[in-house]
Amino acid sequence: MKTFRLYTGPDGQSHVERVDLASTPEWTKGLGATQISFRTWPRGEFLDWHPAPRRQFVIVLSGQLEIGLGDGSKHVFGAGDARLVEDTKGQGHTTRVLGTEPCQTATIPLAAQ
């Protein structure tokens, strides 16, 4: 499993960084969550620029998602990849389903801090 953080930087743009679980004890101790939902994204689905609706984890269960950032970079996430999505302000990111199969995700909104 790989873990990542998608966040809004001081420049107002979304950025992705890899997160080492050993250096984030709050993640391994447990974070308050409000619910979990599952979604099947059809192959080829594309969501244009959008910020995250709230602070949440999105875990890819199967298939692949590509996240596009304002700097032109694209990041591909596959089965087992978990992202803490915190880019709730600014331009946000794009989301595209890659490959020939649908993508299944689990989304876990985090409780307010």
C-alpha positions, 0 to 999 in steps of 0.5 A: 500500500502506498499513501499520499496527501493531496493538498492546497499549497500557499500558491493556491494550487493542489500538490501531491506528496508521498506520506510515510506511515512511520512518520505520521503516527496520527494516521496509524493511531486512528482518525475520526471518520463520519462514514464510508461510501463506495463508488464505481467510476465508469471507464473513461470518466473525467471530472474537470477542475474541482476542489475536494468537497471536504477533508477525506481519504480516497482509497482505490480498490480496483482500477486506476485513477489519474489526478491532474494538477495545475502545474500540468503534472499527472499522478496515477493511483492504483489498487491499494493506494490511499490518498488523504485529500485536503485540497478543499480550496483553490482550483483543485484537481482533475480526476480521470479513470484510466485503463479499460476497466471501471475504477472502484473507490472507498471514500472516508470523510474525516470528522471535523478537527 
